[in-house]
Amino acid sequence: MKLVLLSGGSGKRLWPLSNDTRSKQFLRVLDSENGIKQSMVQRVWGQLDSVGLSDNVVIATSKIQKDMIYSQIGEDVPLVIEPERRDTFPAIALTSSFLYSIQGVSLDETIAILPVDPYVDNDFFERLKDIDLVLNDSEADLALMGVKPTYPSSKYGYIVPKENKENYVTVSHFTEKPSEEKAISLIEMDALWNCGVFAFKLNYLINLLLEKGLPIQFEDFLKQYSTLPKISFDYEVVEKAKKIVALPYKGYWKDLGTWNTLTEEMETTQIGKGIISDKSLNTHLVNELDIPVTIHGVKNVVVAASPDGILVTDKALSPEIKDLISQFDQPPMYEERLWGWSRVLDYAKYGNEKEMVTKRIHITQGKNSSYHFHNLRDEVWTIVQGEGELALDDSLTRVKTGDIIHLPVGKKHGIRAITDLEFIEVQTGIGISDKDFVRLLFDWKDVEAQFKDSRPKIIS
C-alpha cells in the first residue's frame, strides 16, 4: 500500500499565523514528547514513522510549500509538486500518474489518500493498514475510513451506511455538515464522520484518466495541468463511484482547522511574549511579535499576533475568520524556507511609484540561499549577527556582523551561513515582487566550483 498525504490550501481559518506559504499544518504550536513545539505535519510524520508506514509515503503539495515540508521533516520525503493549485482531483490524479509512470507502482497496488494534518492517536494509522484488506475483500471502487462520532457535530460530513459487513460497511450516501438535530438522527443510523481518508486501486484511477482522455505519463500530465478544471475528488470521483465501502474507526480523531479546535489540544495557554491575567478565563495567546500583548478580563477568547496581522476572536466564532479576511491581498509577511526564515519589517510606496521593503532574514548555520539576481530592485544588506560566505559576480568573500553590502539591479549574488546568520535587507525599486528572481545555482558546491579561483577575503 502506498500513502499519499495531501498538503494544500492556505489554512486561513488560522490567520494570522497561517498564510499562503505557511499553512496551518506547519504551525509549531503542539507539544511533542520531548517538550519541543512541533507542527501538525511533524507530528503526523513521526506517527507514520513509528508504525512503519513512512517509507511508503508520497506528499502531494504546491510549489510554495516545498521548502516548508523539507525544512520540517527532511529532504528525503518524495514530493509531487503541483505547478499551480487546482483542487484535490487534479492533485490526486497527478500523483497517481507519478506513482504509475515514475515510481513504477503496480496497477494492483492500493493507494490511500489522507490529509497531512489529522490529530489522532497512533491507533488511527494502525487501523489505516486494514484499508488494503477491506478494498480487496469488498472489491469496491473506493474504501473510506470513517470515525465513530462522539457527539452530534455540524462541522463534519457524515458517511451513512447501508449494510454492515464483518470488518466494514457498505455506503448508502453522504450528508455534508448537517444541523445538530440532523446529526443526532444520523448517529442513530450508525453514520460515521468523514475524516477525508480513502483508498483505491491504482488501476481504478489510471483507467479513469484514460476514459477522460488525460495523460497517464507524469511529464505529459504536468504539461496539461493548468488546463484542468478546479474540482474536488469528491465531486469528480466519489459521487460517481458504483460501490463504496467504509472502514469504521472507534478511536480519537480531531480536525484542528480552526482556532477553537486547535487551542483545545495546546498544552499551554500562552506562546510568546505577553500576560494573560487571572481574570481571563479559557483564553489563549499566541504571539510571534517582539512586543508584549496583555489580556485582561475576557473569557473564551483567542488572541493571535504575527507579522501578517492581529486577531482577537471569540473561540466559538473563530471558524468565521476565513470569510472575514477573504478580501486581504497582502503577500505573506513571514515565510519559513529551507535555508531559514524571513520577516517583513516595513513596506512603503512613494509618489514616483518607487517601493521600499525592509526584511529581517535568518539563514541557519550551514545553509545557503540560491545564487541569483534581480531585474527590478536594488538591495542593501546589513549583517547584524553571525558570519557568512558571500558570492558576488566574480568572487567569494567573507562577511561578518557590521558589514554592509550593496547589490544593484542585475548583480549576481548568494550567501551561505558559516554560523547562524542574520541581516537586514532593504529592497528599493518599482514593481517589487517575490517573482523577481532569476535563480542560477542552488547547491553551494556548484557556487564554489564556479569561483574556485577566488580566494575568500574579509570585508573590512
N, C-alpha and C positions, 0 to 999 in steps of 0.2 A: 504494500500500500504506500502511495505517495501522498504527502500532505502539502496543500497549498495554503499559505497564510495570506489573506487579503489585507494589505496595508495601504489604504487610500483615504481620501477625504481630508478635510481641514479641521474637523473636530471643533467647530466654532461654538458649540454649546459650552466649552470650557474656556472661552475667551475671558480675559486677555492673555492667559498663559499659552493657549493653543493658537496657532496661526497656520498659514498655508505650508510653511516649511517644518513647523514643529507641531504636528497633530497631537491629539490627546494621548495616543499610545506612547509618546516619547517624554511625557512629563514625569520627572523624577519626584514623585510625592508619596510613594508607597514604601513601607519599611520592609527590608529584607531580613533574613535570619541573622546576618552579621551586623545589623543596625544601620547599614548604609542605605540611603534613599535610592530607590530604583523605579524605573518606569514600568508601565504595563507590558511593553514588548520585552523588556529584560526579564520580567517575572515569568511570562509565558515561555520564553526561550529556555529559561532554567528548568521549568517544569517538563517541557518536552525532552530536554536532555536527561533529566532524572528518570524518566520512564522509557528511555531508549528509542525515542522517535525522532530526535533532531537530525540524524543523518539522512532521513527521508524527506526533509522539508525543502520547499522552494517558496520564496516570498515574492508575491506579485505587488509591485509598488510603482510610484511615479518617479520621474527624474529628480524632483526636488526633495524627495525623502531618502534618496540613496545614501547620502552622507550620514544622515541621522542613524539609519539602520547599521551601517558599517561601524560608526563610532560607538554605538551602544552594545552591539552583540558580536562584533568582529567582521572581518572582511572575507571570511571563508564561506559564509552562507550564500548559496546561489540565489541571485535575484533575476526576476523577469521584469524589465522596466518598460512601462507604458510610454510611448512617445508623447502622449497627452492623455488627460483624463477623459474616459468615455463610458463610465459606469461599469457595473460588475459583469455583465455578459461579455463585452469585448475583452475585459481584463482576464476572465477565466478562459475564454476562447484562445487568446494569445498565449496564455500559459500552457494550455493543452497542446498547442502546436509546438511549443518549446519542448515539452516533455516527449512528444512523439518524434519530432524531427531532429532535435539537438541532443537530448539525453538518451534517445533510443528506447524509451519505456515501452513495454509490451502493450498491445491494444487490449489485452485481457486484464491489465492492472487496474486496481481500484484507486481512484483519485478522490481524496477527501478534501473538501474546501471548508475553511473556518476563519473567522475573524482573528486578527492578530492580537486582540486585547480582551478576551473574556476573563473575568475574575472568578476563578474556580479553584477547587482542590485538585490534587494530583489524580484523584479517583476519576475525574472527568476524562482525563486523557487515557487512563486505563480502560474506561468504558468505550472510548472512541475506537480502540483497537477492534472491538466487536462489530463495527460497522461494515467491515470487509466480509465477515461471515454472514451478516444479515443480507447484504447485497447478493451474495452468492446463493444463499438458501431461498430467498424470495424471488430471485430472477426479476426484480423490479428495475425500472428505468433509473430511479433515484431512491436513495436511502437517506433519510434525515435523522438528526438527533434532536429529541425533544426533552425538555426539562419538566419534571412534575412540578406544577405550581404550588407555592407555599401560601399564596394569598391571591385574591381576585384583582389583578393588576390591569390597568387600562393602558399601560405603556408598551406592552409586548404584543406580538402576534401569536395566534394560537393554532396548533395543529389538531384538527378534530378527527378522532379515529373512527373507522368503520367496523373493523373486526380485530379482535385480539388473537395473536398467534403466540407461540411459546416464548419467543425472545424479541418479538416486535409487534407492531400494529400496522394494519393497512390504513391508508389515509383516505378519509372521505372528502374533506375540503379544508380550507384555511379561513380564519377570521382575523382581520388585521385591526389591532388596537381597539377592542370593544369598550363599551362603558363598563363600569364596575358591576352593574346589575347583570349585564350580559355575560361578563366574565364569570360570575358565580354559576350561572347555568352551564357555561362551557366546562367549568371544572367538574360539575356534577356528571358531565358526559365523558369524564376522564381525558379531557383535552390537555395538550402539553404546550408549554411555552416554546415558541420557535426561536432557537438560540443562534440561528444562522449557520449551522453546521450541516453539510450534506455531502453525499458521495455518489459517484457514478463510475462505470467502467470507461476507460479512456476511449474505447471503441465507440461508445454511445455518442460522445461529443464530436469525435472526428467524423463520424458519419453524418452528424447534424451539420457540421461545417460544409461537408461535400454537398449535402442537399441544398444548402443556401448559396452554393457557388462561391464559397470563401476558400482561400488557400489553406492548406494544412502544413505547408513548409513555413517555418518560423520567419525567415528573412522576407518571404513574399507577403506574409501576413503583416509584418511591420510596415511595409510599403503602402498597404491599403488601410492602415489603422485609422487614419484621420477621416476616411470616408464612411466609417461605420456609424450607425445611429447610436446615440446615448440611451441605452436601455438596460434595465436590470436583468439579472439572470432569472429572477422570479417571473417576470413578465414574458421573457423570451423563451424560457425553457420549462420552468417548474409548472406553470399553468397549462402547458401543452403536453406534459408527460402523461402517458397512458396508465402507468402503475407506479405509485409512490408508497413507500413504507417508512415507518419511523421507529427508531431505537429509543425507548424511554430511559431517561437518566433521573435518578431519585436523589442525587447529591446536591451540593451547594453550587449555585451559579448566579452571577450578577453582571449586569451591564453597567459599567462605570462611565457612561456617556454624558452625564450631567453633574453639576456641582453637588447637588443633594445626594446622589448615589456615591460619588467619589469620596466626599467627606465622611460618609458612614464607614469607610474602610481605612481612613487615615488614623494612625495610632496617636497622633498629636494634633492638637487644635491650632497650632501655630507653626508656620515655617517662615523664616525671615525676620527682619527687624520690626519690632513694634510691641504693643501691650494690649492684651485683652483683659479688661477689668473683671473682678469677681461678680459684678452686676450684669455681665453679658452672658446669657445662657445659650448653650448649644450653638455657639458661634465659632467660626473658623476664619483664620487669617493666613493667606499665602502671599507673601511679599517678596518679589525679586528685585525691588529697588533698594538703593542705599539710603533711603530716607525712612524714618520710623512712621508707622501707622498706629494710631491709638483708637481702640474701640471701647465704648463705654455705654452701658445701659440699654443694650439691644438684645434680642433673642432670635434664634433660628435664622441667623444671617451668615452669608459668606462674603468676605472682603478679599478680593484678589487684585494684586497690583503687579504690573510688568512694564517694560518699555513700550508695549503696544497699547496700554490703557489701564484704567482703574475700574473695577466692578464692585458695586455694593448691591446685593440682592437677597431677598427672602429665599430661603432654601427651596421651599415648595414651588416657587415661581421660576427657579433657575432654568428649567427646560425651555423657557421662552426666550432665552438670551440670543440664540441663533437668529431668530426673526428680528429682534431689536437692532442687531448690528449688521443686518444684511446690506445696508447702504454704505458701510465703511469700505473705502477702496485704497487705504494706505498700504504700502508694502510692509512686510514683516519688519519689526524694529529689532527683533532678536532672532539670531539664527545659530543653530549648533551645526558645525561642519566636521568633516573627517579630521581636519587639522586643529580644530579648537572651536572658538565661537566669536561672533561679532555682535556688537550692540550699537544701535544708532543713538547718539547723544543729542544731536541737534540737526535741524533742517531749516533752510531759508531760501526764499526765491526773491530776486530783486527785480527792479523795474525794467532792466535791459534783458530780462529772461534768463539771466545767469542764476545758477543754483549753487548752493553750498550744503554739503552733507558732512557731518562730523561723526566718526565711528571710533569706538574703542574695540580693538582687535586683540585676541589672545590666541597664540599659537603654542600648542603643547610641545614640551621638550621632545626632540627627535622628529617632529612632524614638519611639513612644509606646505606652502601654497604652491599653486601651479606657476610655471614660468609663462608670462603673458604680457599683453599690452592693451591699452585703451585708445579708442579713437575720438572720444568726446570729452574727456576730462583730464585735468591735471590733478596730481595727488601730492600731498606733503605728509610725510610720516615723521612723528616724533617718538623715539624709543623711550618708554617710561620705565621698563623693567626687563632685565634679562640680557641675554647675548644671542646673536644670530649670525647667520651667513647670508649675505645679500648678493643676489645675481643681478648684475646690470648688463647693459648692452654688450660690453666686451670684457668684463672682468668679474671675479668673485671678491667680495670684501667682507670683513668682519664689522659688525655693528654692535653697539652696546648702549646702556642707559645714557640718555642725554644727547645722542646723535640725532640729527635732522637730515632727512633725505628728500630731495625734490625729484618728482617723477612727472615730467611733462608729457603731454599727449604723444603717443607713439613710442615712448621709451619702454623697451622690454625689461621686465623685472620679475623677481620671485624671491622668496625668503624662507630659510629653514631655521628652526629654533634649536640652538645649541643647549640652552636652558629654557625653562618656561619663559616665553617672550610676550610682552605687551607693548603695543604702540597706539598712538592716537593718529588716525588717518583723516585728513581734511581733503575732501573732493570739491573741486570747483569746475564749472563748465556749463554747457547748455544741453538739456536733454539727458541728464544723469540717469543712468539705469543700470540695474544689475545685469542686463543683457549686453552691456558694452564691454565685452570681454573677447579677446582673441587669444585662446589658450594654445600654447606652442608645445610645452612639455609638462608632464605630470610627475614623473619619477625623478627624485633629486639626483639619482645616479646618472640619468641622462643629462641633467643640467651640468653636473660636474664633468661629464665626458666632453660636453661642448666647450667648457672653459678649462680644459686640462692644462693648458699652457699658462693659465693665470695663477699668480701667487696671492693667496689671501693676505690682506693687509688691514690694519686698524684705521678706521676713520677718526681723525683727531679733531 
